[in-house]
Amino acid sequence: MNRKYSLGQLGDYEIKQLKIFKTIVDCGGFSAAEAQLNISRPTISIHIANLESRLNLTLCKRGRGGFSLTEEGKVIYEQTQSLLDALEGFRNTINNLSSFPSGLLEVALSDTFATDDRCQVTDIIRRYHQHAPDVELKVTVEHMIDMERKVLAGELDIAFIPYHRKLEGLEYIHIFTDRCYLYCAPGNPLFDLPEDQLTDELVNSIPLIHAGLKPHDEVYAQIAEMNLAAVCYHYEARIALMLSGIYISYLPENFAAPYVQRGELKAISPRRRFFTLGAAVISKKSAQPNRARTLFLETVRAIHPPGEKSAPY
C-alpha cells in the first residue's frame, strides 16, 4: 500500500544536494564529479543517499553497469535545472537593483588571449574592478564553439573569441586583427626548401593541422586543397605536433613570433599563404538586464573604442 508523501519546504541544505546531483549528471557519474566538486566519492554518495531519502525517490543507478538516471531522476534533474536557473535569475535581479554591481560574472577566453597584449585583458580587469569591486569573476579558457553556444544559452556572460563567423543573437566588439601564416618546423620536408621550390602541389601534400571548425571564406580559400590530416584547436598543442616535423599549420603571426626567433618555426610562402583573423568580445543580444555584464562591456568598449580598428568581417 503506497503511503502519501509530501516534500515540504526546501532549505539551503537540499539546494546544495540538488547542485551536487546536477553536477554528477553533467559529469556522467560519481567518479567524474569528484574533481569538479572537490569532495570525495564516499561523501558524494552520502549526499545523494540523503537527497533520495529526503525526496523519497531513487534518482540514479550506480554500480558495475555504470551510472544512469531513473525516470524519476530525469524529472528531478530537469526540475533542478529550472530551479537553479530561477535562483540565479532572482539573484541577478536583486544584484542589479543595487547601486553597485555585484554577483557572479562568467567570462571565457580563447587560447592565448589572456596573455596577448593586444587584448588588454589586464587593463580591462583592473578598470572594471575599480567600478565593480563586489563582482565575483569566474574566468575560464574554452573552445570557441563552446563559448558561442554557452553565451547564446546564457551559461556565459562574456567571451573573447577568434572570429570565424557571425551568429544571430550575438553582439560583437572587435578588439584586434591577426594575420595568420603557414608555418613548419625543422625536420619538415618544407623547412629547408627555397621559395621557388615551394610549389602548391608540394605544400598541399604535407599533412596540415586545422582547427576543426567551419572556416570563413578567406580561411577556406587557403585550406580547401590542402592535406587536412590532424584536428587541433589550441595553438600550444598545435606547436607540439608541428615540432615533430610531420605537420604544418596556420598560426597567428604574434603567437608564432617567439618560435620563429628561436628557429623552431618558419613561415612558408608568406606572400601567398596567409589569412586575416579577427578577435572579438561577444555577448548575448537582448539578454536579461545585468548591470555587472553591462559595465564589463562598457569597459571593453572604453579600452577598445569602435572605429579605431577595422574588423575583417
C-alpha positions as a Markdown table, in Angstrom:
| # | Residue | x | y | z |
|---|---|---|---|---|
| 1 | Met | 0.0 | 0.0 | 0.0 |
| 2 | Asn | 1.5 | 3.3 | -1.1 |
| 3 | Arg | 1.7 | 6.0 | 1.6 |
| 4 | Lys | 1.2 | 9.6 | 0.8 |
| 5 | Tyr | 4.3 | 11.7 | 0.8 |
| 6 | Ser | 4.7 | 15.5 | 1.0 |
| 7 | Leu | 8.1 | 17.1 | 0.4 |
| 8 | Gly | 7.6 | 20.1 | 2.4 |
| 9 | Gln | 9.8 | 23.2 | 2.2 |
| 10 | Leu | 13.3 | 23.1 | 0.7 |
| 11 | Gly | 16.2 | 24.7 | 2.6 |
| 12 | Asp | 19.8 | 25.6 | 1.7 |
| 13 | Tyr | 20.9 | 22.0 | 2.5 |
| 14 | Glu | 18.6 | 20.5 | 0.0 |
| 15 | Ile | 19.6 | 23.0 | -2.7 |
| 16 | Lys | 23.2 | 22.2 | -2.0 |
| 17 | Gln | 22.4 | 18.5 | -2.5 |
| 18 | Leu | 20.5 | 19.2 | -5.7 |
| 19 | Lys | 23.5 | 21.1 | -7.1 |
| 20 | Ile | 25.7 | 18.1 | -6.3 |
| 21 | Phe | 23.2 | 15.9 | -8.0 |
| 22 | Lys | 23.2 | 18.1 | -11.1 |
| 23 | Thr | 27.0 | 18.1 | -11.3 |
| 24 | Ile | 27.1 | 14.3 | -11.1 |
| 25 | Val | 24.6 | 14.1 | -14.0 |
| 26 | Asp | 26.5 | 16.7 | -16.0 |
| 27 | Cys | 29.8 | 14.9 | -15.4 |
| 28 | Gly | 28.3 | 11.5 | -16.2 |
| 29 | Gly | 28.9 | 9.8 | -12.9 |
| 30 | Phe | 30.2 | 9.9 | -9.4 |
| 31 | Ser | 33.9 | 9.4 | -10.2 |
| 32 | Ala | 34.0 | 12.1 | -12.8 |
| 33 | Ala | 32.2 | 14.5 | -10.5 |
| 34 | Glu | 34.9 | 14.2 | -7.7 |
| 35 | Ala | 37.3 | 16.7 | -9.3 |
| 36 | Gln | 34.5 | 19.1 | -10.3 |
| 37 | Leu | 33.0 | 19.1 | -6.8 |
| 38 | Asn | 36.3 | 18.7 | -4.9 |
| 39 | Ile | 34.8 | 16.3 | -2.5 |
| 40 | Ser | 35.4 | 12.5 | -2.1 |
| 41 | Arg | 33.3 | 9.9 | -3.8 |
| 42 | Pro | 32.0 | 8.5 | -0.4 |
| 43 | Thr | 30.9 | 12.0 | 0.6 |
| 44 | Ile | 29.2 | 12.4 | -2.8 |
| 45 | Ser | 27.4 | 9.1 | -2.2 |
| 46 | Ile | 26.2 | 10.2 | 1.2 |
| 47 | His | 24.8 | 13.4 | -0.2 |
| 48 | Ile | 22.9 | 11.6 | -2.9 |
| 49 | Ala | 21.6 | 8.9 | -0.5 |
| 50 | Asn | 20.4 | 11.7 | 1.8 |
| 51 | Leu | 18.8 | 13.5 | -1.1 |
| 52 | Glu | 17.0 | 10.4 | -2.3 |
| 53 | Ser | 15.8 | 9.8 | 1.3 |
| 54 | Arg | 14.6 | 13.4 | 1.5 |
| 55 | Leu | 12.7 | 13.2 | -1.8 |
| 56 | Asn | 11.5 | 9.6 | -1.1 |
| 57 | Leu | 12.8 | 8.7 | -4.7 |
| 58 | Thr | 15.5 | 6.7 | -6.3 |
| 59 | Leu | 17.3 | 9.1 | -8.6 |
| 60 | Cys | 20.1 | 7.1 | -10.2 |
| 61 | Lys | 21.5 | 3.7 | -10.7 |
| 62 | Arg | 25.2 | 3.2 | -10.0 |
| 63 | Gly | 27.3 | 0.1 | -10.0 |
| 64 | Arg | 29.0 | -2.3 | -12.4 |
| 65 | Gly | 26.6 | -1.3 | -15.1 |
| 66 | Gly | 27.7 | 2.3 | -14.9 |
| 67 | Phe | 25.8 | 5.4 | -14.0 |
| 68 | Ser | 22.3 | 6.1 | -15.2 |
| 69 | Leu | 19.3 | 8.1 | -14.2 |
| 70 | Thr | 15.9 | 6.6 | -13.2 |
| 71 | Glu | 12.8 | 8.0 | -14.8 |
| 72 | Glu | 12.2 | 9.9 | -11.6 |
| 73 | Gly | 15.8 | 11.1 | -11.6 |
| 74 | Lys | 15.4 | 12.5 | -15.1 |
| 75 | Val | 12.4 | 14.6 | -13.9 |
| 76 | Ile | 14.3 | 15.8 | -10.8 |
| 77 | Tyr | 17.3 | 16.7 | -13.0 |
| 78 | Glu | 15.1 | 18.8 | -15.3 |
| 79 | Gln | 13.4 | 20.5 | -12.4 |
| 80 | Thr | 16.7 | 21.1 | -10.7 |
| 81 | Gln | 18.0 | 23.0 | -13.7 |
| 82 | Ser | 14.8 | 25.1 | -13.8 |
| 83 | Leu | 15.1 | 25.8 | -10.0 |
| 84 | Leu | 18.8 | 26.8 | -10.2 |
| 85 | Asp | 18.2 | 29.0 | -13.2 |
| 86 | Ala | 15.4 | 30.7 | -11.4 |
| 87 | Leu | 17.5 | 31.2 | -8.3 |
| 88 | Glu | 20.4 | 32.7 | -10.4 |
| 89 | Gly | 17.9 | 34.9 | -12.2 |
| 90 | Phe | 16.5 | 36.1 | -8.9 |
| 91 | Arg | 20.0 | 36.8 | -7.5 |
| 92 | Asn | 21.0 | 38.7 | -10.6 |
| 93 | Thr | 17.8 | 40.8 | -10.5 |
| 94 | Ile | 18.4 | 41.7 | -6.8 |
| 95 | Asn | 22.0 | 42.5 | -7.5 |
| 96 | Asn | 21.0 | 44.8 | -10.4 |
| 97 | Leu | 18.8 | 46.8 | -8.1 |
| 98 | Ser | 21.9 | 47.8 | -6.0 |
| 99 | Ser | 23.8 | 51.0 | -6.7 |
| 100 | Phe | 26.9 | 48.9 | -7.3 |
| 101 | Pro | 27.1 | 45.8 | -9.4 |
| 102 | Ser | 27.6 | 42.5 | -7.6 |
| 103 | Gly | 27.0 | 38.8 | -8.1 |
| 104 | Leu | 28.9 | 36.4 | -10.4 |
| 105 | Leu | 30.1 | 37.4 | -13.9 |
| 106 | Glu | 31.3 | 34.4 | -16.0 |
| 107 | Val | 34.0 | 35.3 | -18.7 |
| 108 | Ala | 35.7 | 32.9 | -21.0 |
| 109 | Leu | 38.8 | 33.4 | -23.1 |
| 110 | Ser | 40.1 | 31.6 | -26.2 |
| 111 | Asp | 43.5 | 30.0 | -26.3 |
| 112 | Thr | 46.4 | 32.6 | -25.8 |
| 113 | Phe | 44.1 | 35.6 | -25.4 |
| 114 | Ala | 44.8 | 36.1 | -21.7 |
| 115 | Thr | 48.4 | 36.9 | -22.3 |
| 116 | Asp | 48.1 | 38.6 | -25.6 |
| 117 | Asp | 48.9 | 42.3 | -25.0 |
| 118 | Arg | 46.5 | 43.4 | -27.8 |
| 119 | Cys | 43.5 | 42.0 | -25.8 |
| 120 | Gln | 44.5 | 44.3 | -22.9 |
| 121 | Val | 42.7 | 41.8 | -20.5 |
| 122 | Thr | 44.8 | 43.0 | -17.6 |
| 123 | Asp | 43.7 | 46.7 | -18.2 |
| 124 | Ile | 40.1 | 45.7 | -18.7 |
| 125 | Ile | 40.0 | 43.7 | -15.4 |
| 126 | Arg | 41.9 | 46.5 | -13.5 |
| 127 | Arg | 39.5 | 49.2 | -14.7 |
| 128 | Tyr | 36.4 | 47.0 | -14.2 |
| 129 | His | 37.4 | 46.2 | -10.6 |
| 130 | Gln | 37.7 | 49.9 | -9.8 |
| 131 | His | 34.0 | 50.3 | -10.7 |
| 132 | Ala | 32.7 | 46.9 | -9.6 |
| 133 | Pro | 34.8 | 45.6 | -6.7 |
| 134 | Asp | 32.0 | 43.4 | -5.4 |
| 135 | Val | 31.5 | 41.3 | -8.6 |
| 136 | Glu | 32.9 | 37.8 | -8.4 |
| 137 | Leu | 34.7 | 36.9 | -11.7 |
| 138 | Lys | 34.8 | 33.4 | -12.9 |
| 139 | Val | 37.3 | 33.1 | -15.8 |
| 140 | Thr | 37.9 | 30.0 | -17.9 |
| 141 | Val | 39.7 | 29.1 | -21.2 |
| 142 | Glu | 37.4 | 27.3 | -23.6 |
| 143 | His | 36.8 | 26.2 | -27.3 |
| 144 | Met | 35.3 | 28.9 | -29.5 |
| 145 | Ile | 32.3 | 26.8 | -30.4 |
| 146 | Asp | 31.6 | 26.0 | -26.7 |
| 147 | Met | 31.8 | 29.7 | -25.9 |
| 148 | Glu | 29.4 | 30.7 | -28.6 |
| 149 | Arg | 26.9 | 28.1 | -27.5 |
| 150 | Lys | 27.2 | 29.0 | -23.8 |
| 151 | Val | 26.8 | 32.7 | -24.4 |
| 152 | Leu | 23.7 | 32.1 | -26.5 |
| 153 | Ala | 22.3 | 29.8 | -23.8 |
| 154 | Gly | 23.1 | 32.2 | -21.0 |
| 155 | Glu | 25.7 | 29.9 | -19.4 |
| 156 | Leu | 28.4 | 32.5 | -20.1 |
| 157 | Asp | 28.1 | 36.3 | -19.8 |
| 158 | Ile | 31.1 | 37.3 | -21.9 |
| 159 | Ala | 33.6 | 35.6 | -24.2 |
| 160 | Phe | 36.8 | 36.6 | -26.0 |
| 161 | Ile | 36.9 | 34.6 | -29.3 |
| 162 | Pro | 38.8 | 34.5 | -32.6 |
| 163 | Tyr | 36.2 | 35.4 | -35.2 |
| 164 | His | 35.3 | 32.7 | -37.6 |
| 165 | Arg | 31.6 | 33.5 | -38.3 |
| 166 | Lys | 28.9 | 35.9 | -37.2 |
| 167 | Leu | 25.9 | 34.4 | -35.4 |
| 168 | Glu | 22.5 | 35.8 | -35.0 |
| 169 | Gly | 21.8 | 36.6 | -31.3 |
| 170 | Leu | 25.4 | 37.7 | -30.5 |
| 171 | Glu | 26.8 | 41.1 | -30.1 |
| 172 | Tyr | 30.4 | 41.6 | -31.3 |
| 173 | Ile | 33.1 | 44.1 | -30.1 |
| 174 | His | 36.1 | 44.0 | -32.4 |
| 175 | Ile | 39.4 | 44.2 | -30.4 |
| 176 | Phe | 42.2 | 43.4 | -32.9 |
| 177 | Thr | 43.1 | 41.6 | -36.1 |
| 178 | Asp | 45.6 | 38.9 | -36.6 |
| 179 | Arg | 47.4 | 37.8 | -39.7 |
| 180 | Cys | 47.9 | 34.1 | -39.8 |
| 181 | Tyr | 50.7 | 32.5 | -41.8 |
| 182 | Leu | 51.5 | 28.9 | -42.6 |
| 183 | Tyr | 54.4 | 27.5 | -40.6 |
| 184 | Cys | 56.6 | 24.4 | -40.4 |
| 185 | Ala | 59.3 | 23.2 | -38.0 |
| 186 | Pro | 62.8 | 21.8 | -38.6 |
| 187 | Gly | 62.6 | 18.2 | -39.9 |
| 188 | Asn | 59.6 | 19.0 | -42.1 |
| 189 | Pro | 60.2 | 18.5 | -45.8 |
| 190 | Leu | 59.4 | 22.2 | -46.5 |
| 191 | Phe | 61.7 | 23.7 | -43.8 |
| 192 | Asp | 65.0 | 24.0 | -45.8 |
| 193 | Leu | 63.5 | 24.5 | -49.3 |
| 194 | Pro | 63.9 | 27.8 | -51.1 |
| 195 | Glu | 60.8 | 29.7 | -52.0 |
| 196 | Asp | 61.0 | 28.8 | -55.7 |
| 197 | Gln | 60.7 | 25.1 | -54.8 |
| 198 | Leu | 57.6 | 25.5 | -52.6 |
| 199 | Thr | 55.1 | 24.6 | -55.3 |
| 200 | Asp | 51.4 | 24.4 | -54.5 |
| 201 | Glu | 51.4 | 20.7 | -55.2 |
| 202 | Leu | 54.2 | 20.1 | -52.7 |
| 203 | Val | 52.8 | 22.3 | -50.0 |
| 204 | Asn | 49.3 | 20.9 | -50.4 |
| 205 | Ser | 50.6 | 17.4 | -50.0 |
| 206 | Ile | 52.1 | 17.9 | -46.5 |
| 207 | Pro | 49.9 | 17.0 | -43.5 |
| 208 | Leu | 48.1 | 20.1 | -42.2 |
| 209 | Ile | 46.7 | 20.7 | -38.7 |
| 210 | His | 43.5 | 22.6 | -38.8 |
| 211 | Ala | 41.1 | 23.9 | -36.1 |
| 212 | Gly | 38.2 | 21.6 | -36.9 |
| 213 | Leu | 35.8 | 24.5 | -37.5 |
| 214 | Lys | 33.7 | 25.5 | -40.5 |
| 215 | Pro | 36.0 | 28.3 | -41.7 |
| 216 | His | 35.1 | 31.7 | -43.1 |
| 217 | Asp | 35.7 | 32.3 | -46.8 |
| 218 | Glu | 39.2 | 33.6 | -46.6 |
| 219 | Val | 40.4 | 30.6 | -44.5 |
| 220 | Tyr | 38.5 | 28.1 | -46.7 |
| 221 | Ala | 40.3 | 29.5 | -49.8 |
| 222 | Gln | 43.6 | 28.7 | -48.2 |
| 223 | Ile | 43.0 | 25.2 | -46.9 |
| 224 | Ala | 40.5 | 23.8 | -49.4 |
| 225 | Glu | 43.1 | 22.0 | -51.5 |
| 226 | Met | 45.4 | 21.1 | -48.6 |
| 227 | Asn | 46.0 | 17.7 | -46.8 |
| 228 | Leu | 43.8 | 18.1 | -43.7 |
| 229 | Ala | 45.4 | 15.4 | -41.6 |
| 230 | Ala | 45.0 | 16.5 | -38.0 |
| 231 | Val | 42.5 | 18.5 | -35.9 |
| 232 | Cys | 43.7 | 20.6 | -33.0 |
| 233 | Tyr | 42.0 | 23.8 | -31.8 |
| 234 | His | 44.5 | 25.1 | -29.3 |
| 235 | Tyr | 47.7 | 26.7 | -30.6 |
| 236 | Glu | 50.0 | 25.4 | -27.9 |
| 237 | Ala | 49.0 | 21.8 | -28.7 |
| 238 | Arg | 49.5 | 22.6 | -32.4 |
| 239 | Ile | 53.0 | 23.7 | -31.8 |
| 240 | Ala | 53.8 | 20.4 | -30.1 |
| 241 | Leu | 52.5 | 18.5 | -33.1 |
| 242 | Met | 54.4 | 20.8 | -35.5 |
| 243 | Leu | 57.7 | 20.4 | -33.7 |
| 244 | Ser | 57.6 | 16.7 | -34.6 |
| 245 | Gly | 58.5 | 17.8 | -38.1 |
| 246 | Ile | 55.4 | 16.0 | -39.5 |
| 247 | Tyr | 52.8 | 18.7 | -39.7 |
| 248 | Ile | 52.4 | 22.2 | -40.9 |
| 249 | Ser | 49.8 | 24.7 | -39.6 |
| 250 | Tyr | 48.5 | 28.2 | -39.8 |
| 251 | Leu | 49.2 | 30.2 | -36.7 |
| 252 | Pro | 48.7 | 33.9 | -35.7 |
| 253 | Glu | 51.9 | 35.8 | -36.5 |
| 254 | Asn | 52.0 | 37.3 | -33.0 |
| 255 | Phe | 51.8 | 33.8 | -31.4 |
| 256 | Ala | 54.4 | 32.2 | -33.7 |
| 257 | Ala | 57.0 | 35.1 | -33.4 |
| 258 | Pro | 59.0 | 33.7 | -30.4 |
| 259 | Tyr | 59.3 | 30.3 | -32.1 |
| 260 | Val | 60.4 | 31.9 | -35.3 |
| 261 | Gln | 63.0 | 34.0 | -33.5 |
| 262 | Arg | 64.4 | 30.8 | -31.9 |
| 263 | Gly | 64.5 | 29.0 | -35.2 |
| 264 | Glu | 61.8 | 26.5 | -34.2 |
| 265 | Leu | 59.3 | 27.6 | -36.8 |
| 266 | Lys | 59.5 | 29.1 | -40.3 |
| 267 | Ala | 56.8 | 30.8 | -42.4 |
| 268 | Ile | 56.0 | 29.0 | -45.7 |
| 269 | Ser | 55.4 | 31.2 | -48.7 |
| 270 | Pro | 54.3 | 34.2 | -46.5 |
| 271 | Arg | 53.4 | 36.3 | -49.5 |
| 272 | Arg | 50.7 | 33.9 | -50.6 |
| 273 | Arg | 49.9 | 31.6 | -47.7 |
| 274 | Phe | 48.1 | 33.8 | -45.1 |
| 275 | Phe | 44.7 | 35.0 | -44.0 |
| 276 | Thr | 43.3 | 37.6 | -41.6 |
| 277 | Leu | 41.5 | 36.6 | -38.4 |
| 278 | Gly | 39.6 | 39.0 | -36.2 |
| 279 | Ala | 39.3 | 38.8 | -32.4 |
| 280 | Ala | 36.1 | 39.9 | -30.7 |
| 281 | Val | 34.3 | 40.1 | -27.4 |
| 282 | Ile | 30.9 | 38.5 | -27.6 |
| 283 | Ser | 27.7 | 38.8 | -25.5 |
| 284 | Lys | 24.1 | 37.8 | -26.0 |
| 285 | Lys | 21.7 | 40.2 | -27.6 |
| 286 | Ser | 18.6 | 41.0 | -25.6 |
| 287 | Ala | 19.8 | 39.1 | -22.6 |
| 288 | Gln | 18.2 | 39.7 | -19.2 |
| 289 | Pro | 19.5 | 43.0 | -17.9 |
| 290 | Asn | 22.7 | 42.5 | -15.9 |
| 291 | Arg | 24.5 | 45.5 | -14.5 |
| 292 | Ala | 27.7 | 43.6 | -14.0 |
| 293 | Arg | 27.8 | 42.4 | -17.6 |
| 294 | Thr | 26.8 | 45.8 | -19.0 |
| 295 | Leu | 29.6 | 47.5 | -17.1 |
| 296 | Phe | 32.1 | 45.0 | -18.3 |
| 297 | Leu | 31.1 | 45.6 | -21.9 |
| 298 | Glu | 31.3 | 49.3 | -21.4 |
| 299 | Thr | 34.8 | 48.8 | -20.0 |
| 300 | Val | 35.8 | 46.8 | -23.1 |
| 301 | Arg | 34.5 | 49.5 | -25.4 |
| 302 | Ala | 36.4 | 52.2 | -23.5 |
| 303 | Ile | 39.7 | 50.3 | -23.9 |
| 304 | His | 38.9 | 49.2 | -27.5 |
| 305 | Pro | 36.9 | 52.2 | -28.9 |
| 306 | Pro | 34.8 | 51.3 | -32.0 |
| 307 | Gly | 36.2 | 52.6 | -35.3 |
| 308 | Glu | 39.9 | 52.6 | -34.1 |
| 309 | Lys | 40.5 | 49.2 | -35.7 |
| 310 | Ser | 39.0 | 47.8 | -38.8 |
| 311 | Ala | 37.2 | 44.4 | -38.4 |
| 312 | Pro | 37.9 | 41.8 | -41.1 |
| 313 | Tyr | 34.3 | 40.8 | -41.2 |
